[in-house]
Amino acid sequence: MTDMNRLSATDLPEAKWRKSSYSDGGEQCVEIADTRPTRGFVAVRDSKDPNGPALAFTEAAFTAFLPHAAHDHFPTA
């Protein structure tokens, strides 16, 4: 079993990563993998570090997040 507190993208060999459809093709992208069939969560990683850390979201948490990400409801620094 994968330690969810120390999840790495390399812990998910079955993952099929894809960039967001909102990606502008630049370097600052996130990638997602639907690992619900095998792991029960949606994984997210930084496209610049494909072997680095990954975040795991339950389906409910990821679904709740999407409308905010799609409409840029996050403050900028």
Backbone as CSV, one residue per row, in Angstrom:
resi,resn,N_x,N_y,N_z,CA_x,CA_y,CA_z,C_x,C_y,C_z
1,MET,0.841,-1.189,0.000,0.000,0.000,0.000,0.881,1.244,0.000
2,THR,0.491,2.246,-0.752,1.240,3.488,-0.863,0.987,4.367,0.349
3,ASP,2.044,4.967,0.889,1.922,5.915,1.994,1.416,7.233,1.421
4,MET,0.179,7.587,1.701,-0.419,8.774,1.117,0.233,10.055,1.614
5,ASN,0.959,10.020,2.714,1.657,11.204,3.207,2.963,11.445,2.457
6,ARG,3.449,10.441,1.746,4.704,10.549,1.001,4.537,9.975,-0.406
7,LEU,3.541,10.438,-1.100,3.232,9.924,-2.424,4.137,10.571,-3.468
8,SER,4.722,9.753,-4.300,5.526,10.211,-5.421,4.864,9.732,-6.706
9,ALA,5.039,10.493,-7.761,4.482,10.085,-9.050,5.028,8.728,-9.469
10,THR,6.225,8.396,-9.054,6.807,7.095,-9.410,6.132,5.946,-8.673
11,ASP,5.353,6.245,-7.641,4.587,5.213,-6.934,3.354,4.775,-7.721
12,LEU,3.106,5.438,-8.829,1.890,5.197,-9.605,2.234,4.757,-11.027
13,PRO,2.849,3.582,-11.183,3.280,3.167,-12.520,2.125,2.968,-13.502
14,GLU,0.940,2.728,-12.993,-0.215,2.513,-13.872,-0.854,3.827,-14.324
15,ALA,-0.424,4.943,-13.755,-1.050,6.235,-14.043,-0.798,6.674,-15.486
16,LYS,-1.849,7.186,-16.096,-1.751,7.794,-17.427,-1.947,9.294,-17.220
17,TRP,-0.853,10.008,-17.146,-0.869,11.432,-16.837,-1.284,12.243,-18.061
18,ARG,-2.049,13.312,-17.809,-2.412,14.223,-18.899,-2.463,15.650,-18.359
19,LYS,-2.115,16.585,-19.222,-2.152,17.997,-18.844,-3.580,18.507,-18.886
20,SER,-3.816,19.518,-18.096,-5.113,20.153,-18.069,-5.465,20.717,-19.444
21,SER,-6.732,20.678,-19.780,-7.181,21.290,-21.037,-7.061,22.811,-20.971
22,TYR,-6.876,23.356,-19.777,-6.692,24.792,-19.606,-5.227,25.187,-19.714
23,SER,-4.363,24.245,-19.916,-2.938,24.517,-20.043,-2.693,25.331,-21.306
24,ASP,-1.821,26.320,-21.189,-1.502,27.131,-22.360,-0.324,26.558,-23.136
25,GLY,0.112,25.363,-22.758,1.239,24.740,-23.432,2.572,25.183,-22.881
26,GLY,2.552,26.036,-21.884,3.787,26.525,-21.289,4.361,25.557,-20.277
27,GLU,5.299,26.049,-19.512,6.003,25.221,-18.537,5.258,25.087,-17.208
28,GLN,4.313,25.944,-16.934,3.668,25.963,-15.633,2.340,25.216,-15.687
29,CYS,2.424,23.912,-15.688,1.230,23.082,-15.825,1.174,22.028,-14.726
30,VAL,-0.024,21.602,-14.465,-0.203,20.432,-13.622,-0.724,19.318,-14.512
31,GLU,-0.482,18.101,-14.105,-0.994,16.937,-14.808,-1.823,16.126,-13.834
32,ILE,-2.848,15.480,-14.357,-3.692,14.631,-13.519,-3.692,13.219,-14.065
33,ALA,-3.961,12.291,-13.174,-4.127,10.886,-13.551,-5.305,10.344,-12.761
34,ASP,-6.221,9.727,-13.454,-7.368,9.109,-12.793,-6.965,7.705,-12.360
35,THR,-6.588,7.572,-11.119,-6.198,6.262,-10.590,-7.309,5.659,-9.734
36,ARG,-8.535,6.173,-9.898,-9.648,5.634,-9.102,-9.860,4.146,-9.296
37,PRO,-9.732,3.618,-10.519,-9.967,2.177,-10.673,-8.983,1.304,-9.881
38,THR,-7.739,1.747,-9.743,-6.737,0.928,-9.065,-6.400,1.417,-7.663
39,ARG,-6.495,2.723,-7.436,-6.064,3.300,-6.155,-7.169,4.013,-5.392
40,GLY,-8.216,4.405,-6.106,-9.331,5.075,-5.441,-9.184,6.577,-5.299
41,PHE,-8.278,7.204,-6.063,-8.119,8.651,-5.978,-7.685,9.225,-7.325
42,VAL,-7.758,10.549,-7.408,-7.244,11.294,-8.553,-5.901,11.865,-8.120
43,ALA,-4.878,11.654,-8.932,-3.529,12.123,-8.597,-3.199,13.376,-9.405
44,VAL,-2.422,14.264,-8.793,-1.999,15.507,-9.425,-0.501,15.659,-9.214
45,ARG,0.211,16.075,-10.276,1.649,16.311,-10.158,2.033,17.545,-10.968
46,ASP,3.212,18.051,-10.711,3.784,19.178,-11.434,4.415,18.647,-12.712
47,SER,4.040,19.193,-13.851,4.567,18.686,-15.120,6.074,18.901,-15.258
48,LYS,6.628,19.863,-14.520,8.077,20.101,-14.586,8.871,19.058,-13.803
49,ASP,8.198,18.316,-12.935,8.877,17.325,-12.094,8.097,16.010,-12.141
50,PRO,8.112,15.316,-13.277,7.265,14.137,-13.439,7.598,12.976,-12.514
51,ASN,8.768,12.958,-11.932,9.129,11.900,-10.982,9.056,12.372,-9.538
52,GLY,8.579,13.574,-9.351,8.524,14.167,-8.020,7.255,13.814,-7.262
53,PRO,6.936,14.640,-6.286,5.772,14.360,-5.445,4.458,14.470,-6.220
54,ALA,3.463,13.792,-5.714,2.114,13.850,-6.275,1.131,14.038,-5.128
55,LEU,0.027,14.660,-5.434,-1.051,14.828,-4.470,-2.176,13.870,-4.822
56,ALA,-2.841,13.353,-3.823,-3.962,12.439,-4.026,-5.239,13.099,-3.514
57,PHE,-6.267,13.094,-4.343,-7.552,13.680,-3.990,-8.642,12.633,-4.116
58,THR,-9.546,12.610,-3.160,-10.731,11.777,-3.329,-11.528,12.340,-4.494
59,GLU,-12.404,11.540,-5.029,-13.229,12.010,-6.140,-14.042,13.231,-5.725
60,ALA,-14.602,13.206,-4.515,-15.419,14.329,-4.039,-14.589,15.606,-3.920
61,ALA,-13.378,15.498,-3.374,-12.526,16.670,-3.220,-12.109,17.236,-4.572
62,PHE,-11.756,16.372,-5.512,-11.340,16.831,-6.827,-12.511,17.475,-7.567
63,THR,-13.686,16.877,-7.472,-14.877,17.426,-8.114,-15.217,18.799,-7.544
64,ALA,-15.068,18.970,-6.235,-15.337,20.262,-5.603,-14.314,21.318,-6.034
65,PHE,-13.100,20.925,-6.301,-12.021,21.834,-6.691,-12.175,22.347,-8.126
66,LEU,-12.625,21.499,-9.036,-12.628,21.829,-10.465,-13.331,23.128,-10.844
67,PRO,-14.533,23.423,-10.355,-15.180,24.671,-10.777,-14.356,25.914,-10.414
68,HIS,-13.659,25.856,-9.310,-12.847,26.997,-8.888,-11.612,27.153,-9.764
69,ALA,-11.020,26.052,-10.139,-9.838,26.100,-10.994,-10.226,26.546,-12.409
70,ALA,-11.352,26.088,-12.889,-11.774,26.412,-14.248,-12.133,27.902,-14.397
71,HIS,-12.532,28.533,-13.306,-12.939,29.940,-13.378,-11.947,30.863,-12.696
72,ASP,-10.751,30.341,-12.386,-9.668,31.154,-11.835,-10.106,31.931,-10.596
73,HIS,-10.678,31.229,-9.648,-11.148,31.851,-8.408,-10.077,31.934,-7.340
74,PHE,-8.839,31.852,-7.720,-7.755,31.861,-6.741,-7.035,33.194,-6.788
75,PRO,-6.723,33.753,-5.614,-6.012,35.044,-5.611,-4.587,34.858,-6.126
76,THR,-4.068,35.879,-6.739,-2.688,35.851,-7.218,-1.783,36.490,-6.191
77,ALA,-0.538,36.110,-6.211,0.421,36.638,-5.234,0.886,38.015,-5.626
